[in-house]
Amino acid sequence: MINRPLYLVAGARPNFIKLAPLIRQLQNLDDLPYWVVHTGQHYDDVMSGSFFRTLGIPVPDVNLEVGSGEQGLQTARILERFERLLIDSPPSAVVVFGDVNSTVACALAASKLQIPVFHVEAGLRSFDRTMPEEINRLITDALSDILFASEISGVFNLVREGIASQKVHLVGNIMIDSLENTLPAALARGTPSRLGLNSGNYALLTMHRPSNVDAEETLISLVEVFSEISLHLPIIFPVHPRTFQRFNELNLQKQIPDAFRLIEPLDYLDSLCLQKQARLVFTDSGGMQEETTYLDIPCITLRANTERPVTVEMGTSTLVGSDPERIWEAFQLVESGNYKHTSKIPLWDGKSAERIVAVLKEYLTTTC
């Protein structure tokens, strides 16, 4: 029996989707206690509370309540508050997920206190250091004791960076565990019909990255091409808070046709339901590249690069950046029926959490 709990740390929407399958596995064990630690990086109901409910995540044992703020300030708050928790209530180890500020701050705090760090979704690289997430990935992986990779490119990246191969485990994509578990409930929502859409006869758009929404000229050109596309295929656009702010600043809502519909952000189940029944998805989200690949839905990715190359090489993602001409060309491929289909990706089978728990148990029972 391991006496001290394992800390499962999550702070933002993508973390919660990866956290849920691990909790389901750990709930079946009596000899591996755990605490759920919520940093509070995402804190409102749409970005946090709804995900806990729909994914069946228990109320966090600890909430650090760091809130929003500039990256440096937010990271510092997480580091300070998590370090105090580690000192007051030392865990057996810390599990961090993905590449958000909570990930790197908690990995750093634990590492400095000689507490083992396990990184779920390790090794992903866009090779673009203008992305804050890339910096978070590099630092977290350098600090971690055990690294769980979701695709083979992650393993190659880690070994190339000098990480000892015995620390790296290819376990598959834990997001697919969540998708498989929740897809029936998601489809039961009937989200397209509730929004007045016909299944297979709309496009879903999500867009929030600085490269797409911060520069006025780029955002306006994207709105223009999506407005044109919406005249051929209706577009539904759940608007991220930072994107909504930019739309207001530039008064863009008054410039788009009725078929280009902006709506409030969606919870996980509604998002999955819309993806599954869309004709195609436009997105700059890393997670959606993976979800659409698994669902075999065309994904026109509004990025110049991706840390998830398997979604391009074996999946349905096509990188088009913010170039309106490339976006239009990819859309035409879908409309003509000539767009690619996904291939089966190794270990994206809904059993990643099982493999992670097996490694966790072996490590903790031999070291604690």
C-alpha positions in Angstrom: 0.0 0.0 0.0 1.3 3.4 -1.0 0.7 5.7 2.0 1.0 9.1 0.4 -1.5 10.1 -2.4 -0.6 10.6 -6.0 -1.4 14.2 -7.1 -3.2 14.5 -10.4 -2.8 18.1 -11.5 -5.1 19.8 -14.0 -5.7 23.5 -14.6 -7.2 24.0 -18.1 -9.9 22.5 -20.4 -7.6 20.2 -22.3 -6.2 18.8 -19.0 -9.6 17.8 -17.8 -10.2 15.6 -20.8 -7.0 13.7 -20.2 -7.5 13.5 -16.4 -10.9 11.8 -16.5 -9.8 8.4 -18.0 -7.0 8.2 -15.4 -9.4 8.8 -12.6 -11.7 6.0 -13.8 -8.8 3.6 -13.7 -7.6 4.7 -10.3 -11.1 4.5 -8.8 -10.9 0.7 -9.3 -7.7 0.4 -7.1 -7.5 0.3 -3.4 -3.7 0.5 -3.1 -3.0 3.7 -5.1 -4.6 6.7 -3.4 -4.8 10.0 -5.3 -5.8 13.6 -4.9 -7.2 15.8 -7.7 -5.5 19.2 -7.7 -7.2 21.9 -9.7 -4.9 24.9 -10.2 -7.8 27.2 -11.2 -6.1 28.3 -14.4 -9.5 27.8 -16.1 -12.1 28.6 -13.5 -15.5 29.5 -14.9 -18.3 27.0 -15.5 -18.0 26.8 -19.3 -14.2 26.3 -19.3 -14.0 24.2 -16.1 -17.1 23.3 -14.1 -19.0 21.8 -17.0 -16.1 19.6 -17.9 -15.9 18.1 -14.4 -19.6 17.3 -14.6 -19.8 15.9 -18.1 -16.6 13.8 -17.7 -17.5 12.5 -14.3 -14.5 14.0 -12.5 -14.9 14.2 -8.8 -14.8 17.5 -6.9 -11.1 18.5 -6.6 -9.4 17.7 -3.3 -7.5 21.0 -3.6 -8.2 24.1 -5.7 -5.4 26.6 -5.9 -7.7 29.3 -7.3 -5.0 31.1 -9.3 -7.3 32.6 -11.8 -6.4 34.4 -15.0 -3.5 36.8 -15.7 -0.5 37.3 -17.9 1.6 34.2 -18.4 4.4 35.1 -16.1 2.0 36.2 -13.3 -0.2 33.1 -13.6 2.7 30.7 -13.8 4.3 32.3 -10.7 1.0 32.0 -8.7 0.7 28.4 -9.6 4.3 27.7 -8.7 4.0 29.5 -5.3 0.7 27.9 -4.3 1.6 24.4 -5.5 4.9 24.5 -3.8 3.2 25.3 -0.5 0.9 22.4 -1.0 3.8 20.0 -1.7 5.6 21.1 1.5 2.5 20.9 3.7 1.2 17.6 2.3 3.9 15.8 0.4 2.6 13.3 -2.3 4.1 10.1 -3.6 4.4 11.7 -7.0 2.9 14.3 -9.3 1.1 13.7 -12.6 0.8 16.6 -15.0 -1.0 16.7 -18.4 -0.4 18.4 -21.7 1.4 21.8 -22.1 -0.5 24.6 -20.3 1.0 26.9 -17.6 -0.2 24.6 -14.9 1.8 21.8 -16.4 5.1 23.5 -16.4 4.7 25.3 -13.1 3.7 22.2 -11.1 6.4 20.1 -12.7 9.0 22.7 -11.7 7.7 22.9 -8.1 7.7 19.1 -7.7 11.1 18.6 -9.3 12.8 21.2 -7.1 11.5 19.3 -4.0 12.7 16.0 -5.4 9.2 14.7 -5.9 8.8 12.4 -9.0 7.0 13.9 -11.9 5.0 12.0 -14.5 4.1 13.8 -17.8 1.1 12.6 -19.8 1.3 13.6 -23.4 5.1 14.0 -23.4 7.4 14.6 -26.4 5.0 16.5 -28.7 6.9 19.2 -30.6 5.8 21.9 -33.1 9.5 23.1 -33.3 8.0 26.6 -33.0 9.2 28.5 -30.0 7.0 31.4 -30.6 4.2 29.2 -29.1 4.2 29.4 -25.3 3.0 25.8 -25.2 6.2 24.6 -26.9 8.3 26.2 -24.2 6.1 24.5 -21.6 6.5 21.1 -23.3 10.3 21.3 -23.5 10.7 22.3 -19.8 8.2 19.8 -18.5 9.8 16.9 -20.4 13.3 17.9 -19.2 12.1 17.8 -15.6 10.0 14.6 -15.7 11.0 11.3 -14.3 8.5 9.2 -16.4 7.2 10.4 -19.8 4.1 9.0 -21.4 4.0 9.6 -25.2 0.8 9.6 -27.2 2.4 9.0 -30.6 5.7 7.6 -32.0 7.0 11.1 -32.9 7.0 11.9 -29.2 9.3 9.0 -28.5 11.7 10.0 -31.2 11.7 13.7 -30.0 12.5 12.7 -26.4 15.3 10.3 -27.3 16.8 12.9 -29.7 16.7 15.4 -26.8 18.8 13.1 -24.6 16.0 11.6 -22.5 16.9 8.1 -21.3 14.8 5.6 -23.3 13.8 3.7 -20.1 12.0 6.8 -18.9 9.8 7.0 -22.0 6.7 4.9 -22.5 4.5 4.9 -25.6 1.0 4.5 -24.2 -1.3 6.0 -26.9 -3.6 8.9 -26.7 -5.5 9.3 -23.5 -7.8 11.8 -25.1 -9.2 8.9 -27.2 -10.1 7.1 -24.0 -12.3 10.1 -23.1 -13.8 10.3 -26.6 -14.7 6.6 -26.7 -16.2 6.8 -23.2 -18.3 9.8 -23.8 -19.3 9.7 -27.5 -22.6 7.8 -27.0 -23.7 10.5 -24.4 -22.5 13.2 -26.8 -24.5 12.0 -29.7 -27.6 11.7 -27.5 -27.4 15.5 -27.0 -28.6 16.0 -30.6 -26.6 19.2 -30.7 -26.8 20.0 -34.4 -30.6 19.8 -34.5 -30.9 21.8 -31.3 -28.9 24.5 -33.1 -31.0 24.3 -36.2 -28.3 22.4 -38.2 -28.6 19.4 -40.4 -26.2 16.5 -39.8 -23.4 16.5 -42.4 -24.5 19.8 -43.8 -22.4 22.3 -41.8 -18.8 23.2 -40.9 -17.6 23.6 -37.3 -15.0 26.4 -36.7 -12.9 26.9 -33.5 -10.2 29.5 -33.4 -8.3 31.1 -30.5 -4.5 31.1 -31.1 -2.7 34.4 -31.1 -1.4 33.7 -34.6 -5.0 33.8 -35.9 -6.8 36.3 -33.7 -4.3 38.9 -32.4 -3.2 40.5 -35.7 -6.0 42.6 -37.2 -5.2 42.0 -40.8 -5.0 38.2 -40.3 -8.3 37.9 -38.4 -10.1 40.1 -40.9 -8.9 38.0 -43.8 -10.0 34.8 -42.0 -13.4 36.2 -41.3 -13.7 37.1 -45.0 -12.9 33.6 -46.3 -15.2 31.9 -43.7 -17.9 34.4 -44.6 -17.5 33.3 -48.3 -17.5 29.6 -47.4 -20.6 30.0 -45.2 -22.5 31.0 -48.3 -21.9 27.5 -49.6 -21.9 25.6 -46.3 -23.2 27.0 -43.0 -20.5 27.5 -40.4 -21.1 27.3 -36.6 -18.5 29.0 -34.5 -18.4 28.5 -30.7 -16.3 31.6 -29.8 -13.5 31.4 -27.3 -13.5 34.3 -24.9 -10.3 35.8 -26.2 -11.6 35.6 -29.8 -14.9 37.1 -28.8 -13.0 40.1 -27.4 -11.2 40.6 -30.7 -14.5 40.4 -32.7 -15.9 43.1 -30.5 -12.8 45.3 -30.8 -12.9 45.1 -34.6 -16.7 45.2 -34.8 -16.6 42.0 -37.0 -20.0 40.5 -36.0 -21.8 43.1 -38.2 -19.7 42.1 -41.2 -20.6 38.4 -41.5 -23.5 36.7 -43.2 -26.3 34.9 -41.3 -24.9 31.5 -42.3 -21.7 32.3 -40.3 -23.1 31.8 -36.8 -21.3 32.8 -33.6 -22.4 31.0 -30.5 -21.3 30.7 -26.9 -18.5 28.2 -26.0 -19.7 24.6 -25.7 -19.0 21.9 -23.2 -17.2 18.7 -24.2 -20.2 16.6 -25.1 -21.7 19.3 -27.4 -18.3 19.8 -29.0 -17.9 16.1 -29.7 -21.4 15.9 -31.1 -20.9 18.8 -33.4 -17.5 17.3 -34.6 -19.0 13.9 -35.3 -21.8 15.2 -37.4 -20.0 18.0 -39.2 -19.0 17.8 -42.9 -15.7 19.3 -41.9 -13.9 21.1 -39.1 -11.8 24.3 -39.3 -9.7 24.6 -36.1 -6.4 25.7 -34.6 -6.9 23.4 -31.6 -4.4 20.5 -31.1 -7.0 18.4 -29.4 -9.5 18.7 -32.2 -6.9 17.5 -34.7 -6.8 14.3 -32.7 -10.5 14.0 -32.2 -11.4 14.6 -35.9 -8.7 12.1 -36.9 -10.2 9.4 -34.7 -13.7 10.3 -35.9 -12.6 10.4 -39.6 -13.9 14.0 -40.1 -11.9 16.3 -42.4 -9.9 18.8 -40.3 -8.6 21.9 -42.0 -6.0 23.1 -39.4 -5.4 26.8 -39.2 -1.8 26.5 -38.2 1.5 26.5 -40.1 2.8 23.6 -37.9 1.6 21.0 -35.5 3.0 19.2 -32.5 0.8 16.2 -33.5 2.2 15.2 -36.9 0.5 11.8 -36.9 -2.8 13.6 -37.5 -1.4 14.9 -40.7 0.5 11.8 -41.8 -2.2 9.2 -40.8 -5.2 11.3 -39.9 -7.5 13.9 -41.4 -5.6 17.1 -40.6 -4.3 19.4 -43.3 -2.1 22.4 -42.3 -3.2 25.5 -44.1 -2.0 28.3 -41.7 -4.0 31.5 -42.0 -3.8 31.6 -45.8 -7.3 32.2 -47.2 -6.4 30.6 -50.6 -5.2 27.4 -49.0 -8.3 27.3 -46.7 -10.5 27.6 -49.8 -8.6 24.9 -51.7 -8.9 22.5 -48.8 -12.6 23.3 -48.5 -13.0 22.5 -52.2 -11.3 19.2 -51.7 -13.9 18.2 -49.1 -16.8 19.4 -51.2 -15.6 17.4 -54.2 -15.3 14.2 -52.2 -11.5 14.0 -52.8 -10.4 14.6 -49.2 -8.3 12.0 -47.4 -9.5 9.5 -44.8 -7.9 8.5 -41.5 -5.8 5.4 -41.0 -5.7 3.4 -37.8 -3.2 4.9 -35.4 -1.3 2.5 -33.1 -2.5 2.5 -29.4 -5.3 5.0 -30.0 -7.6 2.3 -28.7 -9.2 3.7 -25.5 -6.8 1.8 -23.3 -4.1 4.4 -22.7 -5.1 5.1 -19.1 -4.7 1.4 -18.3 -1.2 1.4 -19.6 -0.3 4.6 -17.7 -1.7 3.2 -14.4 0.4 0.0 -14.9 3.6 2.0 -15.2 2.6 4.2 -12.2 2.0 1.3 -10.0 5.2 -0.4 -10.9 7.2 2.8 -10.4 5.6 3.7 -7.1 5.7 0.3 -5.5 9.4 -0.1 -6.2 10.4 3.5 -5.2 8.0 4.5 -2.4 
